[in-house]
Amino acid sequence: MCTFFIDKIFLLLITVAAREAELRQLRKSNTDYEQQNAILQKHIENMKAAVEKLEVETMQQRNNNVALQQHLDHMRATLTASFQNIPLPGKMLMNSSLYALKQCIIL
C-alpha cells in the first residue's frame, strides 16, 4: 500500500515538473512573440512615416510640374508672339514649339 502512494506521488511530481517545463517554454515563446511584435510594430510605424513623406514629396513634385508646364506654355506663347512677324524661308504650317525652334536656329 505504501509503495502505491509513493508511486502516485512520484507520478504526480513528474507530471508537475513536466507541466512546469511546458509553462516555462510557453512563457519563453510568448516573450519571443512579444519581441517580434514590437519589432514589427516599429517597422510598420517607419513604413507609415515613409509613405507619408513620399506622398508629400509626390504632391510637391506634381505642383512643381504644373508650375513648370505653365512656365513652358508661357515661354512658347511669348516666343511665338515675338517671332511671328519674322519671315522664315520656306514657311509652312507648324506648331509654336517647332516655329520657335526654327527661329532660334536661324538666329
N, CA, C and O atoms as CSV, one atom per row, in Angstrom:
chain,resi,resn,atom,element,x,y,z
A,1,MET,N,N,0.813,-1.182,0.000
A,1,MET,CA,C,0.000,0.000,0.000
A,1,MET,C,C,0.869,1.263,0.000
A,1,MET,O,O,0.571,2.235,-0.694
A,2,CYS,N,N,1.919,1.231,0.770
A,2,CYS,CA,C,2.818,2.381,0.852
A,2,CYS,C,C,3.491,2.650,-0.479
A,2,CYS,O,O,3.654,3.806,-0.871
A,3,THR,N,N,3.885,1.594,-1.179
A,3,THR,CA,C,4.517,1.783,-2.487
A,3,THR,C,C,3.528,2.355,-3.493
A,3,THR,O,O,3.922,3.079,-4.407
A,4,PHE,N,N,2.267,2.041,-3.334
A,4,PHE,CA,C,1.246,2.580,-4.207
A,4,PHE,C,C,1.192,4.094,-4.084
A,4,PHE,O,O,1.142,4.803,-5.088
A,5,PHE,N,N,1.203,4.594,-2.831
A,5,PHE,CA,C,1.173,6.035,-2.614
A,5,PHE,C,C,2.464,6.691,-3.084
A,5,PHE,O,O,2.445,7.789,-3.639
A,6,ILE,N,N,3.555,6.029,-2.865
A,6,ILE,CA,C,4.849,6.564,-3.322
A,6,ILE,C,C,4.849,6.666,-4.845
A,6,ILE,O,O,5.305,7.662,-5.405
A,7,ASP,N,N,4.335,5.629,-5.513
A,7,ASP,CA,C,4.246,5.669,-6.978
A,7,ASP,C,C,3.340,6.806,-7.441
A,7,ASP,O,O,3.672,7.520,-8.388
A,8,LYS,N,N,2.219,6.974,-6.789
A,8,LYS,CA,C,1.298,8.056,-7.151
A,8,LYS,C,C,1.953,9.429,-6.940
A,8,LYS,O,O,1.843,10.307,-7.795
A,9,ILE,N,N,2.620,9.606,-5.822
A,9,ILE,CA,C,3.309,10.872,-5.543
A,9,ILE,C,C,4.407,11.107,-6.573
A,9,ILE,O,O,4.571,12.220,-7.074
A,10,PHE,N,N,5.152,10.061,-6.881
A,10,PHE,CA,C,6.220,10.170,-7.872
A,10,PHE,C,C,5.652,10.582,-9.235
A,10,PHE,O,O,6.200,11.469,-9.889
A,11,LEU,N,N,4.567,9.951,-9.661
A,11,LEU,CA,C,3.922,10.306,-10.935
A,11,LEU,C,C,3.402,11.738,-10.900
A,11,LEU,O,O,3.486,12.469,-11.888
A,12,LEU,N,N,2.865,12.127,-9.746
A,12,LEU,CA,C,2.371,13.499,-9.601
A,12,LEU,C,C,3.521,14.501,-9.718
A,12,LEU,O,O,3.383,15.529,-10.381
A,13,LEU,N,N,4.658,14.205,-9.074
A,13,LEU,CA,C,5.829,15.083,-9.156
A,13,LEU,C,C,6.352,15.165,-10.588
A,13,LEU,O,O,6.731,16.242,-11.049
A,14,ILE,N,N,6.376,14.048,-11.283
A,14,ILE,CA,C,6.830,14.030,-12.682
A,14,ILE,C,C,5.888,14.870,-13.545
A,14,ILE,O,O,6.330,15.636,-14.400
A,15,THR,N,N,4.584,14.715,-13.308
A,15,THR,CA,C,3.586,15.478,-14.067
A,15,THR,C,C,3.727,16.976,-13.798
A,15,THR,O,O,3.664,17.788,-14.721
A,16,VAL,N,N,3.917,17.334,-12.530
A,16,VAL,CA,C,4.087,18.747,-12.166
A,16,VAL,C,C,5.352,19.305,-12.811
A,16,VAL,O,O,5.334,20.415,-13.343
A,17,ALA,N,N,6.434,18.559,-12.770
A,17,ALA,CA,C,7.692,19.004,-13.364
A,17,ALA,C,C,7.536,19.182,-14.872
A,17,ALA,O,O,8.048,20.144,-15.445
A,18,ALA,N,N,6.829,18.255,-15.509
A,18,ALA,CA,C,6.611,18.369,-16.961
A,18,ALA,C,C,5.762,19.583,-17.290
A,18,ALA,O,O,6.030,20.287,-18.263
A,19,ARG,N,N,4.752,19.828,-16.494
A,19,ARG,CA,C,3.886,20.994,-16.731
A,19,ARG,C,C,4.644,22.299,-16.487
A,19,ARG,O,O,4.453,23.282,-17.204
A,20,GLU,N,N,5.502,22.296,-15.471
A,20,GLU,CA,C,6.317,23.495,-15.222
A,20,GLU,C,C,7.280,23.744,-16.378
A,20,GLU,O,O,7.491,24.890,-16.775
A,21,ALA,N,N,7.860,22.683,-16.915
A,21,ALA,CA,C,8.758,22.829,-18.055
A,21,ALA,C,C,7.977,23.352,-19.269
A,21,ALA,O,O,8.455,24.219,-20.001
A,22,GLU,N,N,6.777,22.812,-19.467
A,22,GLU,CA,C,5.943,23.284,-20.578
A,22,GLU,C,C,5.563,24.744,-20.370
A,22,GLU,O,O,5.563,25.522,-21.324
A,23,LEU,N,N,5.243,25.124,-19.147
A,23,LEU,CA,C,4.878,26.501,-18.830
A,23,LEU,C,C,6.062,27.448,-19.085
A,23,LEU,O,O,5.876,28.540,-19.623
A,24,ARG,N,N,7.275,27.031,-18.701
A,24,ARG,CA,C,8.465,27.833,-18.969
A,24,ARG,C,C,8.662,28.024,-20.479
A,24,ARG,O,O,8.976,29.119,-20.944
A,25,GLN,N,N,8.472,26.939,-21.228
A,25,GLN,CA,C,8.623,27.017,-22.681
A,25,GLN,C,C,7.571,27.946,-23.291
A,25,GLN,O,O,7.874,28.719,-24.200
A,26,LEU,N,N,6.345,27.869,-22.792
A,26,LEU,CA,C,5.283,28.747,-23.294
A,26,LEU,C,C,5.567,30.210,-22.956
A,26,LEU,O,O,5.318,31.095,-23.775
A,27,ARG,N,N,6.084,30.467,-21.760
A,27,ARG,CA,C,6.435,31.843,-21.389
A,27,ARG,C,C,7.557,32.374,-22.278
A,27,ARG,O,O,7.532,33.530,-22.702
A,28,LYS,N,N,8.539,31.516,-22.555
A,28,LYS,CA,C,9.640,31.914,-23.436
A,28,LYS,C,C,9.115,32.215,-24.837
A,28,LYS,O,O,9.494,33.214,-25.448
A,29,SER,N,N,8.239,31.346,-25.341
A,29,SER,CA,C,7.647,31.578,-26.663
A,29,SER,C,C,6.847,32.873,-26.672
A,29,SER,O,O,6.904,33.638,-27.635
A,30,ASN,N,N,6.108,33.114,-25.610
A,30,ASN,CA,C,5.310,34.339,-25.507
A,30,ASN,C,C,6.218,35.573,-25.534
A,30,ASN,O,O,5.922,36.549,-26.223
A,31,THR,N,N,7.304,35.526,-24.793
A,31,THR,CA,C,8.260,36.640,-24.774
A,31,THR,C,C,8.853,36.856,-26.162
A,31,THR,O,O,8.987,37.992,-26.615
A,32,ASP,N,N,9.208,35.762,-26.834
A,32,ASP,CA,C,9.751,35.875,-28.201
A,32,ASP,C,C,8.734,36.525,-29.141
A,32,ASP,O,O,9.089,37.396,-29.934
A,33,TYR,N,N,7.476,36.104,-29.053
A,33,TYR,CA,C,6.433,36.680,-29.910
A,33,TYR,C,C,6.204,38.161,-29.595
A,33,TYR,O,O,5.980,38.964,-30.501
A,34,GLU,N,N,6.259,38.514,-28.326
A,34,GLU,CA,C,6.091,39.920,-27.952
A,34,GLU,C,C,7.230,40.772,-28.523
A,34,GLU,O,O,7.004,41.892,-28.983
A,35,GLN,N,N,8.448,40.238,-28.491
A,35,GLN,CA,C,9.583,40.965,-29.071
A,35,GLN,C,C,9.426,41.109,-30.587
A,35,GLN,O,O,9.687,42.175,-31.145
A,36,GLN,N,N,9.001,40.039,-31.241
A,36,GLN,CA,C,8.770,40.106,-32.681
A,36,GLN,C,C,7.677,41.112,-33.011
A,36,GLN,O,O,7.801,41.869,-33.974
A,37,ASN,N,N,6.615,41.126,-32.226
A,37,ASN,CA,C,5.531,42.082,-32.442
A,37,ASN,C,C,6.014,43.516,-32.277
A,37,ASN,O,O,5.630,44.398,-33.046
A,38,ALA,N,N,6.850,43.747,-31.279
A,38,ALA,CA,C,7.379,45.095,-31.067
A,38,ALA,C,C,8.234,45.532,-32.254
A,38,ALA,O,O,8.150,46.677,-32.699
A,39,ILE,N,N,9.051,44.619,-32.762
A,39,ILE,CA,C,9.895,44.932,-33.924
A,39,ILE,C,C,9.020,45.217,-35.142
A,39,ILE,O,O,9.254,46.180,-35.872
A,40,LEU,N,N,8.014,44.377,-35.354
A,40,LEU,CA,C,7.116,44.578,-36.495
A,40,LEU,C,C,6.309,45.872,-36.364
A,40,LEU,O,O,6.077,46.564,-37.355
A,41,GLN,N,N,5.892,46.192,-35.162
A,41,GLN,CA,C,5.145,47.435,-34.941
A,41,GLN,C,C,6.018,48.640,-35.272
A,41,GLN,O,O,5.551,49.595,-35.894
A,42,LYS,N,N,7.278,48.599,-34.860
A,42,LYS,CA,C,8.208,49.685,-35.182
A,42,LYS,C,C,8.401,49.776,-36.695
A,42,LYS,O,O,8.440,50.870,-37.258
A,43,HIS,N,N,8.521,48.626,-37.342
A,43,HIS,CA,C,8.676,48.605,-38.801
A,43,HIS,C,C,7.445,49.215,-39.479
A,43,HIS,O,O,7.577,49.973,-40.440
A,44,ILE,N,N,6.262,48.887,-38.982
A,44,ILE,CA,C,5.027,49.449,-39.537
A,44,ILE,C,C,5.017,50.970,-39.373
A,44,ILE,O,O,4.656,51.695,-40.299
A,45,GLU,N,N,5.411,51.444,-38.203
A,45,GLU,CA,C,5.455,52.895,-37.968
A,45,GLU,C,C,6.435,53.575,-38.920
A,45,GLU,O,O,6.140,54.636,-39.470
A,46,ASN,N,N,7.601,52.959,-39.110
A,46,ASN,CA,C,8.593,53.521,-40.034
A,46,ASN,C,C,8.063,53.546,-41.460
A,46,ASN,O,O,8.278,54.518,-42.184
A,47,MET,N,N,7.373,52.484,-41.870
A,47,MET,CA,C,6.824,52.419,-43.226
A,47,MET,C,C,5.728,53.469,-43.412
A,47,MET,O,O,5.650,54.100,-44.466
A,48,LYS,N,N,4.886,53.658,-42.404
A,48,LYS,CA,C,3.838,54.685,-42.490
A,48,LYS,C,C,4.462,56.069,-42.627
A,48,LYS,O,O,3.993,56.891,-43.414
A,49,ALA,N,N,5.511,56.321,-41.865
A,49,ALA,CA,C,6.193,57.618,-41.954
A,49,ALA,C,C,6.812,57.799,-43.337
A,49,ALA,O,O,6.767,58.892,-43.902
A,50,ALA,N,N,7.386,56.740,-43.877
A,50,ALA,CA,C,7.987,56.822,-45.212
A,50,ALA,C,C,6.921,57.077,-46.265
A,50,ALA,O,O,7.140,57.867,-47.183
A,51,VAL,N,N,5.781,56.427,-46.148
A,51,VAL,CA,C,4.687,56.626,-47.105
A,51,VAL,C,C,4.189,58.073,-47.041
A,51,VAL,O,O,3.972,58.704,-48.075
A,52,GLU,N,N,4.011,58.590,-45.834
A,52,GLU,CA,C,3.566,59.977,-45.680
A,52,GLU,C,C,4.569,60.940,-46.302
A,52,GLU,O,O,4.187,61.889,-46.987
A,53,LYS,N,N,5.844,60.694,-46.064
A,53,LYS,CA,C,6.886,61.553,-46.630
A,53,LYS,C,C,6.853,61.498,-48.153
A,53,LYS,O,O,6.954,62.531,-48.815
A,54,LEU,N,N,6.713,60.298,-48.709
A,54,LEU,CA,C,6.663,60.157,-50.162
A,54,LEU,C,C,5.415,60.803,-50.752
A,54,LEU,O,O,5.464,61.351,-51.853
A,55,GLU,N,N,4.302,60.745,-50.035
A,55,GLU,CA,C,3.081,61.398,-50.508
A,55,GLU,C,C,3.269,62.910,-50.565
A,55,GLU,O,O,2.832,63.560,-51.515
A,56,VAL,N,N,3.918,63.465,-49.551
A,56,VAL,CA,C,4.190,64.910,-49.541
A,56,VAL,C,C,5.126,65.273,-50.691
A,56,VAL,O,O,4.889,66.244,-51.411
A,57,GLU,N,N,6.192,64.488,-50.860
A,57,GLU,CA,C,7.140,64.758,-51.946
A,57,GLU,C,C,6.471,64.634,-53.311
A,57,GLU,O,O,6.748,65.417,-54.219
A,58,THR,N,N,5.588,63.646,-53.451
A,58,THR,CA,C,4.869,63.465,-54.717
A,58,THR,C,C,3.992,64.667,-55.009
A,58,THR,O,O,3.955,65.147,-56.142
A,59,MET,N,N,3.290,65.158,-54.005
A,59,MET,CA,C,2.424,66.330,-54.196
A,59,MET,C,C,3.263,67.560,-54.545
A,59,MET,O,O,2.885,68.341,-55.419
A,60,GLN,N,N,4.381,67.731,-53.879
A,60,GLN,CA,C,5.257,68.856,-54.193
A,60,GLN,C,C,5.770,68.754,-55.626
A,60,GLN,O,O,5.830,69.755,-56.340
A,61,GLN,N,N,6.137,67.554,-56.043
A,61,GLN,CA,C,6.639,67.354,-57.402
A,61,GLN,C,C,5.547,67.623,-58.431
A,61,GLN,O,O,5.810,68.213,-59.479
A,62,ARG,N,N,4.323,67.191,-58.135
A,62,ARG,CA,C,3.206,67.468,-59.055
A,62,ARG,C,C,2.976,68.971,-59.174
A,62,ARG,O,O,2.779,69.488,-60.274
A,63,ASN,N,N,3.003,69.662,-58.052
A,63,ASN,CA,C,2.825,71.118,-58.086
A,63,ASN,C,C,3.943,71.778,-58.878
A,63,ASN,O,O,3.704,72.707,-59.650
A,64,ASN,N,N,5.160,71.295,-58.685
A,64,ASN,CA,C,6.306,71.821,-59.423
A,64,ASN,C,C,6.140,71.564,-60.919
A,64,ASN,O,O,6.426,72.438,-61.737
A,65,ASN,N,N,5.680,70.367,-61.273
A,65,ASN,CA,C,5.463,70.033,-62.680
A,65,ASN,C,C,4.413,70.936,-63.314
A,65,ASN,O,O,4.566,71.373,-64.455
A,66,VAL,N,N,3.349,71.210,-62.571
A,66,VAL,CA,C,2.303,72.105,-63.088
A,66,VAL,C,C,2.878,73.498,-63.320
A,66,VAL,O,O,2.624,74.116,-64.354
A,67,ALA,N,N,3.653,73.988,-62.355
A,67,ALA,CA,C,4.251,75.318,-62.496
A,67,ALA,C,C,5.211,75.360,-63.682
A,67,ALA,O,O,5.222,76.327,-64.443
A,68,LEU,N,N,6.019,74.306,-63.836
A,68,LEU,CA,C,6.954,74.260,-64.963
A,68,LEU,C,C,6.217,74.186,-66.296
A,68,LEU,O,O,6.638,74.811,-67.269
A,69,GLN,N,N,5.135,73.439,-66.351
A,69,GLN,CA,C,4.352,73.346,-67.591
A,69,GLN,C,C,3.734,74.694,-67.929
A,69,GLN,O,O,3.710,75.091,-69.094
A,70,GLN,N,N,3.236,75.397,-66.926
A,70,GLN,CA,C,2.667,76.731,-67.158
A,70,GLN,C,C,3.756,77.682,-67.659
A,70,GLN,O,O,3.526,78.480,-68.568
A,71,HIS,N,N,4.920,77.588,-67.065
A,71,HIS,CA,C,6.030,78.438,-67.484
A,71,HIS,C,C,6.433,78.117,-68.927
A,71,HIS,O,O,6.671,79.022,-69.726
A,72,LEU,N,N,6.506,76.834,-69.252
A,72,LEU,CA,C,6.844,76.424,-70.613
A,72,LEU,C,C,5.798,76.916,-71.607
A,72,LEU,O,O,6.145,77.413,-72.679
A,73,ASP,N,N,4.534,76.782,-71.259
A,73,ASP,CA,C,3.467,77.268,-72.139
A,73,ASP,C,C,3.585,78.775,-72.350
A,73,ASP,O,O,3.403,79.266,-73.464
A,74,HIS,N,N,3.890,79.507,-71.278
A,74,HIS,CA,C,4.053,80.959,-71.386
A,74,HIS,C,C,5.249,81.300,-72.269
A,74,HIS,O,O,5.169,82.194,-73.111
A,75,MET,N,N,6.357,80.588,-72.075
A,75,MET,CA,C,7.546,80.834,-72.897
A,75,MET,C,C,7.259,80.565,-74.373
A,75,MET,O,O,7.675,81.336,-75.237
A,76,ARG,N,N,6.555,79.481,-74.662
A,76,ARG,CA,C,6.203,79.174,-76.046
A,76,ARG,C,C,5.354,80.283,-76.656
A,76,ARG,O,O,5.592,80.729,-77.778
A,77,ALA,N,N,4.358,80.715,-75.886
A,77,ALA,CA,C,3.478,81.778,-76.379
A,77,ALA,C,C,4.265,83.063,-76.605
A,77,ALA,O,O,4.061,83.744,-77.611
A,78,THR,N,N,5.155,83.400,-75.688
A,78,THR,CA,C,5.956,84.616,-75.817
A,78,THR,C,C,6.885,84.531,-77.021
A,78,THR,O,O,7.000,85.492,-77.782
A,79,LEU,N,N,7.543,83.403,-77.200
A,79,LEU,CA,C,8.440,83.225,-78.344
A,79,LEU,C,C,7.672,83.294,-79.656
A,79,LEU,O,O,8.103,83.936,-80.614
A,80,THR,N,N,6.553,82.636,-79.681
A,80,THR,CA,C,5.752,82.647,-80.904
A,80,THR,C,C,5.297,84.067,-81.228
A,80,THR,O,O,5.362,84.494,-82.381
A,81,ALA,N,N,4.840,84.792,-80.220
A,81,ALA,CA,C,4.388,86.169,-80.452
A,81,ALA,C,C,5.549,87.064,-80.868
A,81,ALA,O,O,5.389,87.947,-81.710
A,82,SER,N,N,6.709,86.835,-80.280
A,82,SER,CA,C,7.864,87.679,-80.590
A,82,SER,C,C,8.384,87.468,-82.002
A,82,SER,O,O,8.855,88.414,-82.634
A,83,PHE,N,N,8.306,86.259,-82.497
A,83,PHE,CA,C,8.872,85.936,-83.801
A,83,PHE,C,C,7.831,85.803,-84.915
A,83,PHE,O,O,8.175,85.419,-86.033
A,84,GLN,N,N,6.593,86.106,-84.633
A,84,GLN,CA,C,5.565,85.860,-85.630
A,84,GLN,C,C,5.680,86.760,-86.856
A,84,GLN,O,O,5.210,86.385,-87.930
A,85,ASN,N,N,6.284,87.922,-86.727
A,85,ASN,CA,C,6.413,88.827,-87.867
A,85,ASN,C,C,7.720,88.633,-88.630
A,85,ASN,O,O,7.953,89.299,-89.639
A,86,ILE,N,N,8.562,87.736,-88.161
A,86,ILE,CA,C,9.818,87.472,-88.857
A,86,ILE,C,C,9.576,86.340,-89.847
A,86,ILE,O,O,9.193,85.241,-89.445
A,87,PRO,N,N,9.794,86.594,-91.144
A,87,PRO,CA,C,9.511,85.542,-92.126
A,87,PRO,C,C,10.590,84.458,-92.081
A,87,PRO,O,O,11.773,84.733,-91.878
A,88,LEU,N,N,10.152,83.253,-92.273
A,88,LEU,CA,C,11.062,82.117,-92.359
A,88,LEU,C,C,11.157,81.666,-93.810
A,88,LEU,O,O,10.159,81.680,-94.532
A,89,PRO,N,N,12.338,81.271,-94.238
A,89,PRO,CA,C,12.415,80.715,-95.582
A,89,PRO,C,C,11.639,79.403,-95.643
A,89,PRO,O,O,11.791,78.545,-94.774
A,90,GLY,N,N,10.829,79.255,-96.645
A,90,GLY,CA,C,10.024,78.043,-96.794
A,90,GLY,C,C,9.027,77.874,-95.680
A,90,GLY,O,O,8.810,76.759,-95.206
A,91,LYS,N,N,8.405,78.980,-95.245
A,91,LYS,CA,C,7.460,78.939,-94.131
A,91,LYS,C,C,6.286,78.024,-94.457
A,91,LYS,O,O,5.701,78.095,-95.538
A,92,MET,N,N,5.959,77.169,-93.503
A,92,MET,CA,C,4.804,76.290,-93.649
A,92,MET,C,C,4.082,76.219,-92.316
A,92,MET,O,O,4.572,76.732,-91.310
A,93,LEU,N,N,2.956,75.605,-92.308
A,93,LEU,CA,C,2.197,75.496,-91.062
A,93,LEU,C,C,2.956,74.611,-90.075
A,93,LEU,O,O,3.388,73.509,-90.410
A,94,MET,N,N,3.103,75.105,-88.885
A,94,MET,CA,C,3.794,74.320,-87.854
A,94,MET,C,C,3.318,74.775,-86.488
A,94,MET,O,O,2.721,75.842,-86.350
A,95,ASN,N,N,3.580,73.975,-85.504
A,95,ASN,CA,C,3.165,74.370,-84.157
A,95,ASN,C,C,4.161,75.375,-83.582
A,95,ASN,O,O,5.235,75.600,-84.142
A,96,SER,N,N,3.786,75.963,-82.468
A,96,SER,CA,C,4.592,77.044,-81.899
A,96,SER,C,C,5.971,76.563,-81.453
A,96,SER,O,O,6.944,77.309,-81.566
A,97,SER,N,N,6.074,75.341,-80.952
A,97,SER,CA,C,7.372,74.838,-80.497
A,97,SER,C,C,8.331,74.683,-81.664
A,97,SER,O,O,9.494,75.075,-81.571
A,98,LEU,N,N,7.852,74.116,-82.763
A,98,LEU,CA,C,8.699,73.936,-83.932
A,98,LEU,C,C,9.068,75.288,-84.535
A,98,LEU,O,O,10.208,75.495,-84.951
A,99,TYR,N,N,8.108,76.204,-84.584
A,99,TYR,CA,C,8.355,77.535,-85.121
A,99,TYR,C,C,9.430,78.245,-84.289
A,99,TYR,O,O,10.373,78.815,-84.839
A,100,ALA,N,N,9.278,78.206,-82.960
A,100,ALA,CA,C,10.261,78.850,-82.090
A,100,ALA,C,C,11.627,78.213,-82.226
A,100,ALA,O,O,12.639,78.913,-82.190
A,101,LEU,N,N,11.676,76.920,-82.379
A,101,LEU,CA,C,12.945,76.224,-82.567
A,101,LEU,C,C,13.626,76.650,-83.847
A,101,LEU,O,O,14.831,76.899,-83.866
A,102,LYS,N,N,12.851,76.733,-84.923
A,102,LYS,CA,C,13.428,77.173,-86.195
A,102,LYS,C,C,13.931,78.600,-86.097
A,102,LYS,O,O,14.979,78.934,-86.650
A,103,GLN,N,N,13.181,79.449,-85.390
A,103,GLN,CA,C,13.602,80.833,-85.221
A,103,GLN,C,C,14.947,80.905,-84.500
A,103,GLN,O,O,15.833,81.668,-84.884
A,104,CYS,N,N,15.079,80.102,-83.456
A,104,CYS,CA,C,16.324,80.103,-82.681
A,104,CYS,C,C,17.490,79.581,-83.512
A,104,CYS,O,O,18.612,80.072,-83.382
A,105,ILE,N,N,17.238,78.599,-84.354
A,105,ILE,CA,C,18.301,78.047,-85.201
A,105,ILE,C,C,18.761,79.092,-86.224
A,105,ILE,O,O,19.956,79.241,-86.479
A,106,ILE,N,N,17.813,79.797,-86.794
A,106,ILE,CA,C,18.155,80.810,-87.802
A,106,ILE,C,C,18.942,81.944,-87.183
A,106,ILE,O,O,19.880,82.457,-87.793
A,107,LEU,N,N,18.570,82.341,-85.975
A,107,LEU,CA,C,19.258,83.452,-85.315
A,107,LEU,C,C,20.594,82.984,-84.875
A,107,LEU,O,O,21.356,83.754,-84.291
